C-alpha cells in the first residue's frame, strides 16, 4: 500500500524540462551511430536478409538521387516522394524536431578526434602512415562518449594548450544518452576517415587543423576544462632578448637575417581567425619583410651601406631606439649571373592538400617564367625515396620544365635526407662557375624517413655548403609545418627561408624579389655593436633571438652566419637607455668605480660616440671576411618620432607589432591602435599594397585579442 501511494505521488510530479541542446546532440549522436551500424554491422539476428525501415529508405533514396539511375524520371517521382514522406513521419512521430545533423556534428567534432601518442609540447614528427592513412576522426556517438570516458583519467596537459570550459553535467548527460542510444541500437564502435581540409576561394587561408581530441579535466568548481591541442607545428623555442647592462656586457653580436617566413605565417594565422603562436613570431623577419628605400652603395666594391637613426621610443618616453638600416648593392637584371637551380620538391603524402603541392607547383611555374633562357633547372623529388624528375635543362626549353612540374603527384612518406643528397649532387654536376648555384627546397617540413632530426640534417647541409651551393627553403601549408627545421637548414646552408601561404606571396618572393632571393652578394654577414658606457646604461636588441652569436664569433671566419642577396635590406633596432634615465633597470656596480677613468679617456678620444657598429662579410666564393665600420653619435639623433625618416617610423611600427604578438612586456601599454596610427602616418608610397595589408593585420590582431 505504501508503495502504491509513493507511486501515486511520483505520477503527479512534473518531470524536469529536457535540455534542448543536450537532446539535439543526443539525437544527432544516435543518428550518426545508427548510420555507422547500418554500414558496418552484420544483419540482425533472426533474419539474415531482413532490412530495417531506415535501410529500406536508404535503398530507395540513394539510387533515386543518383543522376545516372533515376534522376528526372517518373519512377523517381513515384519512389522518392513517398519515401521522403515516410522518413518525415518516422522522424517526427514522437513529437521530436528534425535536427540539422551537419550543425550538430560540427559541434560534436571537437570531442570526437583521437588523442595523439605524445602531448603537443613535444611536437612529434609522425610518419606518413600516421598522418595520412591512420588519422581517424571518431564519427560515431559511441566513440565520442568513449573518448570522453577514457580521457577523464588522463593527466592535465600543458597550460599552453587552448582551454575551453563546458558544463560537467552537460557532458555527463551527453555521454549517458550516447551510450544508451548506442547500446539500444547494437552499434559497433568504429572510426570513419577524417574529412578533407577546405581552402577558401581566391586565397588560401589558415584553417587550424585539430590534430587531437579535447581532453576533459575536472575542476574543483564542478566544471571540466576541455583541452584542445594545437597543430603539430614546430617552432624554435628562443627566449626574448633581455635588457643588458653596458657596464658588464657592452658588446652585442648577431648574424644577419633576411628571412621573411615569420611574417607570412603570422599573416596566415590572423587571417585564419587566430592570434599566432608567440614562438612563431620572429620580429626581425617581420621588419625585414617590407621593402625599404634605405640609401645603398653606389658600387659593388662595398656591398653594403649602413644608415643609423637614434629616435625617441614610441612606447617608452624614457628610452630611445637606435635604428640600424643596411642596404645591399642591387645587381642590374641585365648583369645578373647565370643561375643553376635545383628544385627539391617534397611530394610525400603530407603534401596532398590545396595549400601545399598544388600551390607549390604554381609558385615554381612563376619562377620558371622569371628566369633567363640560359639558366638551367633540375627537379628532384622525395617521398620515401628520392628521384630525379628532370635532369639539368635550359630554361629555353620552358615547356619541358613546366610539364615536369605539372606531373608531380603526392604519395609516400618523407625521406628528406636522401632528397637533399640527390639535389646537391645534381647541383654540383651542373655547377656554373661565377654563377648562382642554388638548391630550392620546398616542403612542409615533415621529414620522417632516414636521418630526420634537426642535428642530422644540419650536419648534411653544413657539409654540402662547402661546394659553394646556396640554399633556399620554402615552407608550405599548415598542420605539420616544421618551421624549426626550416630555420636550421636555412641558417646552416648559406641560405634563406620563406613561407608561401598564397600565390601572391609566391609572386613577391620568387618574382618581384627574385634578385635578392636568388643572387647573393655576400655570405656569413655578421653584426657587432659596442655601446659607450659613458652615454648608454642599458640596451635590448629587438628580435634576432635565433641569430645570436658569441662575441668571439665575430672575428672567426669559420663561424657561419646569414647571407644577403642583391638589393636586400636588413634592419636591426635596439632599445637603449641613456645614463641617468629613470628607465634604468640595473643598479650601478659597487666595485665598478675603478673602470670609469679609462672609459672617460676613451670617450674623449672618440668624440662622445653613443655606439660603434661593425659588419663582417665574405664575398661569394671567398673564405676571408672584410670589415665595414660605422660610428654612431649625436649627429644620428632626431628629437621626435615625427622627425625620423618615414621608412624608419614604419619599421618601428612593425617592430612594435611583432613584440606585442610575441608577448614582450615592454610594449604591454602600447595599444594596437597606437601601432596602427604610427604605421598609417608613415605608410608612404605602397605600390604593392604590403603596408596597407599590414594595417589590416593590426586591426585583426586587435579584434582577436579582445575576444
C-alpha positions in Angstrom: 0.0 0.0 0.0 2.8 2.4 0.9 4.5 1.6 -2.4 1.3 2.5 -4.3 1.0 5.8 -2.5 4.6 6.7 -3.3 4.0 5.8 -6.9 0.9 7.9 -7.0 2.8 10.9 -5.6 5.5 10.4 -8.2 2.9 10.3 -11.0 1.7 13.8 -10.1 5.1 15.3 -10.2 6.0 17.4 -13.3 9.2 16.0 -14.9 12.0 18.5 -15.5 12.2 20.0 -18.9 14.8 18.4 -21.2 17.8 20.5 -22.2 17.2 21.3 -25.9 20.9 21.3 -26.7 21.7 18.1 -25.0 18.6 16.5 -26.6 19.7 17.7 -30.0 23.2 16.4 -29.6 22.0 13.0 -28.3 19.6 12.7 -31.3 22.4 13.6 -33.7 24.7 11.1 -32.0 22.2 8.3 -32.2 21.6 9.0 -35.9 25.3 9.0 -36.7 25.7 5.8 -34.7 22.7 4.2 -36.5 24.2 5.1 -39.9 27.5 3.6 -39.0 25.9 0.4 -37.7 24.0 0.0 -40.9 27.1 0.2 -43.0 29.4 -2.0 -40.8 27.3 -4.3 -38.6 26.1 -7.8 -39.7 22.4 -8.4 -40.4 20.1 -8.5 -37.3 19.6 -11.9 -35.7 16.6 -14.0 -36.8 16.6 -12.8 -40.4 19.8 -12.7 -42.4 18.1 -10.9 -45.3 15.9 -8.7 -43.3 16.2 -4.9 -43.5 15.3 -2.2 -41.0 12.9 0.5 -42.1 15.7 3.1 -42.5 17.6 0.7 -44.6 14.7 0.3 -47.0 14.5 4.1 -47.2 18.2 4.4 -47.9 18.0 1.7 -50.5 15.3 3.6 -52.3 16.6 7.1 -51.7 20.3 6.7 -52.7 19.8 5.4 -56.2 16.9 7.7 -56.7 19.1 10.7 -56.1 21.8 9.3 -58.4 21.6 11.2 -61.7 22.8 8.2 -63.6 19.9 6.0 -62.4 16.6 7.6 -61.8 17.1 11.4 -61.8 14.4 13.1 -63.8 12.3 10.0 -64.4 8.7 9.4 -63.5 9.8 6.4 -61.5 12.0 8.7 -59.4 8.9 10.8 -58.6 6.9 7.7 -57.6 9.6 6.4 -55.3 11.3 9.5 -53.8 8.2 11.5 -52.7 6.6 8.6 -50.7 9.9 7.7 -49.3 10.6 11.3 -48.2 7.1 11.5 -46.6 7.6 8.2 -44.8 11.0 9.4 -43.5 9.5 12.6 -42.2 6.7 10.7 -40.4 9.3 8.4 -38.8 11.4 11.2 -37.5 8.5 13.3 -36.2 6.0 10.7 -34.9 7.1 11.2 -31.3 6.9 15.0 -31.5 10.7 15.3 -31.8 12.0 18.0 -34.0 14.1 17.3 -37.1 17.6 18.4 -36.2 20.3 19.8 -38.5 22.8 17.0 -38.3 25.5 19.0 -40.0 25.4 21.8 -37.5 25.4 19.4 -34.5 28.1 17.2 -36.0 30.3 20.3 -36.2 29.8 21.0 -32.5 30.4 17.4 -31.6 33.5 17.1 -33.8 35.5 18.8 -31.1 35.0 15.9 -28.8 35.4 13.1 -31.3 39.1 13.1 -32.5 41.7 10.7 -31.2 44.4 11.5 -28.7 47.9 11.5 -30.1 50.8 9.4 -28.7 52.5 12.5 -27.3 51.4 15.9 -26.0 51.6 18.8 -28.4 54.5 20.4 -26.5 56.7 17.5 -27.7 55.7 18.3 -31.3 56.3 14.8 -32.6 57.0 14.2 -36.3 54.7 11.4 -37.4 55.2 9.1 -40.3 53.2 9.4 -43.4 51.3 6.3 -42.4 50.3 8.0 -39.2 49.5 11.4 -40.8 47.7 10.3 -43.9 46.4 6.7 -43.6 45.8 6.4 -39.8 44.4 9.8 -38.9 40.9 8.8 -37.9 38.1 11.1 -36.7 35.7 9.3 -34.4 32.4 9.6 -36.3 30.0 7.7 -34.1 28.4 9.0 -30.9 29.6 5.9 -29.1 33.2 6.7 -29.9 32.7 10.3 -28.8 31.4 9.2 -25.5 34.1 6.5 -25.1 36.8 9.1 -25.9 35.5 11.4 -23.2 35.2 8.5 -20.7 38.7 7.2 -21.4 40.4 10.6 -21.1 38.9 11.5 -17.8 41.8 9.6 -16.1 44.5 11.3 -18.2 46.7 13.9 -16.5 46.3 17.5 -17.4 48.1 18.7 -20.5 50.5 21.7 -20.8 49.0 25.1 -20.0 49.9 26.4 -23.4 47.1 24.4 -25.0 43.9 26.2 -25.6 41.3 25.7 -22.9 37.5 26.0 -23.1 35.0 25.2 -20.4 31.9 23.0 -20.7 29.4 22.2 -18.0 30.3 18.9 -16.5 26.6 17.9 -16.1 26.0 18.5 -19.8 28.9 16.3 -20.8 27.7 13.6 -18.4 24.2 13.7 -19.9 25.6 13.5 -23.4 27.8 10.5 -22.5 24.9 8.7 -20.9 22.4 9.4 -23.8 25.1 8.5 -26.4 25.9 5.2 -24.7 22.2 4.3 -24.2 21.5 5.0 -27.8 24.5 3.0 -29.0 23.6 0.1 -26.7 20.0 0.1 -27.8 20.9 0.1 -31.5 23.6 -2.5 -31.1 26.2 -0.2 -32.5 29.8 -1.4 -33.0 32.2 1.4 -32.2 34.1 2.2 -35.3 36.0 5.1 -36.8 35.5 6.9 -40.1 38.1 8.7 -42.2 38.8 12.3 -41.5 37.1 14.9 -43.6 39.3 16.6 -46.1 40.5 20.1 -45.4 38.9 23.1 -47.0 40.5 26.1 -48.8 38.9 29.5 -49.2 38.4 30.5 -52.8 40.8 33.1 -54.1 43.1 33.0 -51.2 44.3 30.0 -49.1 43.7 31.0 -45.5 44.8 29.3 -42.3 42.4 26.7 -41.2 43.6 25.3 -37.9 43.6 21.5 -38.2 42.5 19.9 -35.0 45.0 17.1 -34.6 43.6 15.5 -31.5 40.6 15.2 -29.3 39.7 17.6 -26.5 40.5 16.2 -23.1 38.1 16.9 -20.2 39.8 17.7 -16.9 37.5 18.1 -13.8 37.9 21.2 -11.7 37.1 21.9 -8.1 34.1 24.0 -9.1 32.3 21.0 -10.7 33.2 22.0 -14.3 35.5 20.5 -16.7 38.1 22.1 -18.9 38.3 20.8 -22.5 41.9 21.0 -23.6 42.2 21.3 -27.4 45.7 20.5 -28.6 47.2 22.7 -31.4 48.6 21.6 -34.7 51.8 19.6 -34.8 53.8 22.6 -35.8 57.3 23.1 -34.5 59.0 26.5 -33.8 62.3 27.2 -32.2 61.9 27.9 -28.5 64.1 31.0 -28.1 63.6 33.3 -25.1 63.2 37.0 -25.8 66.4 39.1 -25.6 66.9 40.5 -22.1 67.9 44.0 -21.1 71.7 44.1 -20.8 73.9 46.4 -18.8 76.5 48.2 -20.8 78.8 48.2 -17.7 79.1 44.4 -17.8 78.1 43.5 -21.3 78.8 46.3 -23.7 79.0 44.3 -26.9 76.1 42.7 -28.9 76.8 40.2 -31.7 74.4 38.6 -34.1 74.1 37.1 -37.6 72.2 38.9 -40.4 68.7 37.6 -41.1 66.9 38.3 -44.4 64.2 35.6 -44.0 60.6 36.5 -44.2 58.8 33.3 -43.2 57.6 34.5 -39.9 55.6 37.4 -41.3 53.8 35.2 -43.8 53.0 32.7 -41.0 51.7 35.5 -38.7 49.5 36.8 -41.6 48.0 33.4 -42.2 47.2 32.8 -38.6 45.5 36.2 -38.3 43.5 35.9 -41.5 42.5 32.5 -40.3 41.0 33.9 -37.2 43.6 33.2 -34.5 46.4 35.0 -32.9 49.7 33.4 -33.9 51.8 31.2 -31.6 54.2 33.6 -29.9 57.1 31.3 -30.8 56.3 31.7 -34.5 56.9 35.4 -34.3 60.4 36.5 -35.2 60.3 40.3 -35.0 63.3 40.8 -37.3 61.7 38.8 -40.0 58.5 40.8 -39.8 60.6 44.0 -40.1 62.7 42.7 -43.0 59.6 41.5 -44.9 59.0 45.0 -46.2 61.0 46.8 -48.9 62.6 50.0 -47.7 64.2 52.8 -49.5 67.4 52.8 -47.4 70.4 54.5 -49.1 72.5 51.8 -50.8 76.1 51.7 -52.0 76.9 53.2 -55.4 79.4 50.4 -56.3 79.6 46.7 -55.9 83.1 47.1 -54.4 81.5 47.7 -51.0 78.3 45.6 -51.0 76.6 47.4 -48.0 75.9 50.8 -46.7 74.7 51.4 -43.1 72.3 54.3 -42.1 71.8 54.8 -38.3 69.0 56.8 -36.7 68.5 57.4 -33.0 65.0 58.5 -32.1 62.6 58.6 -29.0 60.9 55.3 -28.3 57.2 55.5 -29.0 56.2 53.0 -26.2 58.6 54.4 -23.6 59.4 58.1 -23.2 62.5 57.3 -21.0 64.3 55.2 -23.6 65.5 55.7 -27.2 65.7 53.5 -30.3 68.9 53.0 -32.2 67.8 52.0 -35.7 70.4 50.4 -37.9 69.4 50.1 -41.6 71.6 48.1 -44.1 71.1 48.2 -47.8 72.8 45.8 -50.2 74.1 46.5 -53.6 71.4 45.9 -56.2 72.6 43.9 -59.3 71.0 45.1 -62.5 69.0 42.3 -64.1 71.0 42.5 -67.3 74.2 41.8 -65.5 72.8 39.1 -63.2 75.0 35.9 -63.4 73.6 32.7 -64.9 71.6 30.5 -62.5 71.8 26.8 -61.9 68.8 25.9 -59.9 67.7 22.5 -58.5 64.1 22.3 -57.3 64.0 19.8 -54.4 60.3 19.2 -54.0 58.5 17.3 -51.2 55.9 15.1 -52.8 55.1 13.0 -49.8 51.6 12.2 -48.7 51.5 15.1 -46.3 51.8 17.5 -49.2 48.4 16.3 -50.6 46.5 19.5 -49.6 45.5 22.5 -51.7 47.9 24.9 -49.9 50.8 22.5 -50.3 51.7 20.7 -53.5 49.2 22.5 -55.8 50.3 25.9 -54.5 54.0 24.8 -54.7 53.6 23.9 -58.4 52.0 27.2 -59.2 54.8 29.0 -57.4 57.6 27.3 -59.3 55.8 28.0 -62.6 56.0 31.7 -61.7 59.7 31.4 -61.0 60.5 29.5 -64.2 58.8 32.3 -66.2 61.1 34.8 -64.5 64.4 33.0 -65.4 66.6 33.8 -68.4 66.8 31.3 -71.3 70.4 30.3 -70.5 69.6 29.5 -66.9 69.2 25.8 -66.0 66.6 24.0 -63.9 66.7 20.5 -62.5 63.9 18.8 -60.4 64.4 16.2 -57.6 61.5 14.8 -55.7 61.5 12.9 -52.5 58.8 10.7 -50.9 60.3 7.6 -49.2 63.0 7.5 -51.9 64.5 10.4 -53.9 64.2 10.6 -57.6 65.4 12.8 -60.4 62.3 14.0 -62.3 64.2 16.4 -64.6 67.9 16.5 -65.5 69.6 19.9 -65.9 67.5 21.7 -68.6 67.9 25.1 -70.1 65.0 27.5 -69.5 64.9 27.9 -73.3 63.1 24.5 -73.1 60.5 26.0 -70.8 57.6 23.8 -71.8 59.6 20.7 -70.8 60.3 22.1 -67.3 56.7 23.2 -66.8 55.4 19.8 -67.9 57.6 18.1 -65.4 56.2 20.4 -62.7 52.6 19.7 -63.7 53.1 16.0 -63.5 54.1 15.9 -59.8 51.8 13.9 -57.6 51.8 13.4 -53.8 52.3 10.0 -52.1 54.5 8.1 -49.7 56.5 9.0 -46.6 59.1 11.8 -46.3 62.7 10.8 -46.8 64.2 14.3 -46.9 67.8 13.5 -46.2 68.1 11.3 -49.3 66.5 14.0 -51.4 68.9 16.7 -50.1 71.9 14.5 -51.0 70.5 13.9 -54.6 69.7 17.6 -55.1 73.2 18.8 -54.1 74.8 16.1 -56.2 72.8 17.4 -59.2 73.6 21.0 -58.5 77.3 20.1 -58.3 77.0 18.2 -61.6 75.6 21.3 -63.4 77.8 23.8 -61.4 78.2 27.2 -63.1 81.5 28.9 -62.3 81.0 32.5 -61.3 77.2 31.9 -61.5 74.5 31.2 -59.0 74.2 27.6 -57.8 71.3 27.0 -55.6 69.0 24.2 -54.2 65.5 25.4 -53.6 63.8 23.1 -51.1 60.0 23.2 -51.0 58.4 21.3 -48.2 56.0 21.4 -45.2 59.0 20.2 -43.1 57.7 16.8 -42.3 60.9 14.7 -42.5 60.3 11.3 -41.1 62.3 8.7 -43.0 66.1 8.3 -42.7 68.2 10.9 -40.9 65.4 13.3 -39.8 66.5 15.0 -36.7 67.4 18.7 -36.9 71.0 17.9 -35.9 71.4 15.1 -38.5 70.1 17.3 -41.3 72.1 20.2 -40.1 75.3 18.2 -40.5 74.4 17.2 -44.0 73.7 20.8 -45.0 76.9 22.1 -43.4 78.9 19.5 -45.4 77.2 20.4 -48.7 77.6 24.1 -48.4 81.4 23.7 -48.8 80.8 23.1 -52.5 79.6 26.8 -53.0 76.0 25.9 -53.4 73.4 28.1 -51.7 70.1 27.0 -50.3 66.6 28.5 -50.3 63.9 26.8 -48.1 60.3 27.4 -49.0 57.6 26.3 -46.5 54.1 25.4 -47.4 50.9 24.5 -45.6 49.6 24.2 -42.0 49.1 21.3 -39.6 52.6 19.8 -39.5 54.8 22.7 -40.6 58.3 22.2 -39.2 59.4 25.8 -39.1 62.2 25.0 -36.6 63.8 22.6 -39.1 63.4 25.0 -42.0 65.3 27.6 -40.0 68.0 25.2 -39.1 68.6 24.2 -42.7 68.5 27.8 -44.0 70.8 29.2 -41.3 73.4 26.4 -41.8 73.3 26.0 -45.5 74.2 29.5 -46.8 70.5 30.1 -47.3 67.3 31.9 -46.5 63.8 30.8 -45.7 60.3 32.0 -46.8 56.8 30.8 -46.1 54.4 30.7 -49.1 50.8 30.9 -48.0 49.3 32.3 -51.1 50.1 32.7 -54.8 50.6 36.4 -54.1 53.3 35.6 -51.6 55.0 33.4 -54.2 54.9 36.3 -56.7 56.5 38.6 -54.2 59.2 36.1 -53.1 60.1 34.4 -56.4 59.3 37.1 -59.0 59.3 40.6 -57.6 62.2 39.9 -55.2 63.9 37.3 -57.5 67.2 39.2 -57.4 67.5 39.2 -53.6 66.1 35.6 -53.4 68.5 34.1 -56.0 71.6 36.2 -56.4 73.8 36.5 -53.3 76.2 39.5 -52.9 77.7 38.4 -49.5 77.7 35.4 -47.2 78.4 35.0 -43.5 77.3 38.5 -42.7 77.7 39.4 -39.0 76.9 42.5 -36.9 78.6 43.7 -33.8 77.6 46.8 -31.8 79.6 48.2 -29.0 77.9 50.7 -26.7 79.7 53.6 -24.9 79.2 53.1 -21.1 79.6 56.9 -20.6 76.5 57.6 -22.7 74.4 54.4 -22.6 73.4 52.5 -19.5 71.4 49.6 -21.0 70.3 48.1 -24.3 67.9 45.5 -25.6 68.2 44.0 -29.1 64.7 43.7 -30.6 64.5 40.3 -32.3 67.3 38.1 -33.7 67.0 35.7 -30.8 67.7 32.7 -33.0 70.7 34.5 -34.7 72.7 35.4 -31.6 76.5 34.8 -31.7 79.2 34.8 -29.2 81.4 37.9 -29.1 84.4 36.0 -30.3 82.5 34.6 -33.3 82.5 37.9 -35.0 86.2 37.7 -36.0 86.1 33.9 -36.5 85.7 33.3 -40.3 84.9 29.6 -39.6 81.6 30.6 -37.9 78.7 30.5 -40.3 76.2 33.4 -40.5 73.4 34.8 -42.7 73.6 35.7 -46.3 72.4 38.7 -48.2 71.1 38.8 -51.7 71.1 41.5 -54.3 69.2 44.6 -53.1 68.3 43.1 -49.8 67.7 45.4 -46.9 68.5 44.4 -43.3 67.2 46.3 -40.3 68.2 46.0 -36.6 66.7 48.0 -33.8 68.0 48.4 -30.3 66.0 49.9 -27.4 68.7 51.9 -25.5 68.5 53.6 -22.1 70.7 56.7 -21.7 72.7 57.1 -18.5 70.6 58.9 -15.8 67.3 57.8 -17.3 64.6 56.7 -14.8 64.1 53.6 -17.0 67.5 52.1 -16.0 66.8 48.6 -14.6 70.2 47.7 -13.2 71.9 49.2 -10.2 75.4 50.6 -10.5 78.2 48.2 -9.7 79.6 48.6 -6.2 83.1 47.9 -7.4 82.9 49.4 -10.8 84.4 52.9 -10.0 87.9 51.8 -11.0 86.8 51.4 -14.6 85.5 54.9 -15.0 88.8 56.7 -15.7 89.8 54.6 -18.7 86.2 54.8 -20.1 86.3 58.6 -19.8 89.6 58.8 -21.7 88.2 56.5 -24.4 85.0 58.7 -24.6 87.1 61.9 -25.2 89.2 60.1 -27.8 86.0 59.0 -29.8 84.2 62.3 -29.5 81.3 61.3 -27.3 80.0 58.4 -29.5 76.9 56.5 -28.5 77.9 53.3 -30.1 80.1 51.7 -32.8 78.6 49.4 -35.4 80.8 46.8 -37.2 79.9 44.5 -40.1 81.8 41.5 -41.4 81.0 39.7 -44.6 82.5 37.4 -47.2 82.1 37.7 -50.9 80.6 34.6 -52.6 83.4 32.1 -53.3 85.8 33.7 -50.8 86.8 32.4 -47.4 88.3 35.6 -45.8 85.9 38.3 -44.4 86.0 42.1 -44.9 85.1 44.7 -42.3 82.9 47.8 -42.5 82.5 50.1 -39.5 80.1 53.0 -38.7 80.4 55.2 -35.6 77.1 56.5 -34.0 77.0 59.9 -32.4 74.7 62.8 -31.7 74.6 63.6 -35.4 72.5 60.5 -35.9 69.9 61.6 -33.4 66.4 63.1 -34.1 64.4 64.9 -31.3 61.0 63.4 -32.0 59.4 60.4 -33.6 57.8 62.5 -36.3 61.3 63.8 -37.2 62.5 60.3 -38.1 62.5 59.3 -41.7 59.3 57.8 -43.0 60.6 54.3 -43.5 62.2 54.3 -40.1 58.9 55.1 -38.5 57.1 52.4 -40.4 59.7 49.7 -39.5 59.4 50.8 -35.8 55.6 50.2 -36.1 56.2 46.7 -37.4 58.7 46.1 -34.6 56.1 47.2 -32.0 53.5 44.9 -33.6 55.9 41.9 -33.6 56.8 42.4 -30.0 53.1 42.7 -29.0 52.3 39.4 -30.7 55.4 37.9 -29.0 54.0 38.9 -25.6 57.0 41.2 -24.9 56.3 43.1 -21.7 58.0 46.3 -22.9 55.1 47.1 -25.2 52.2 45.9 -23.0 51.0 49.5 -22.5 51.3 50.4 -26.2 48.0 49.7 -27.9 47.2 48.1 -31.3 45.5 51.4 -32.2 48.8 53.3 -31.4 50.7 50.9 -33.7 48.1 51.4 -36.4 48.3 55.2 -36.1 52.1 55.1 -36.3 52.1 52.8 -39.4 49.3 54.8 -41.2 51.2 58.0 -40.7 54.3 56.6 -42.2 52.8 54.3 -44.9 54.1 56.5 -47.8 54.0 55.1 -51.3 52.8 51.5 -51.3 52.9 50.2 -54.9 52.2 46.5 -54.0 49.9 47.2 -51.0 52.1 45.4 -48.5 51.8 48.2 -45.9 48.1 48.6 -46.3 47.8 44.8 -45.7 49.9 45.3 -42.6 47.3 47.8 -41.2 44.6 45.2 -41.8 46.6 42.7 -39.8 46.9 45.1 -36.9 43.2 45.6 -36.9 42.6 41.8 -36.9 45.0 41.3 -34.0 43.3 44.0 -32.1 39.9 42.4 -32.5 41.1 38.8 -31.8 42.9 40.0 -28.6 39.6 41.3 -27.2 37.7 38.1 -27.7 
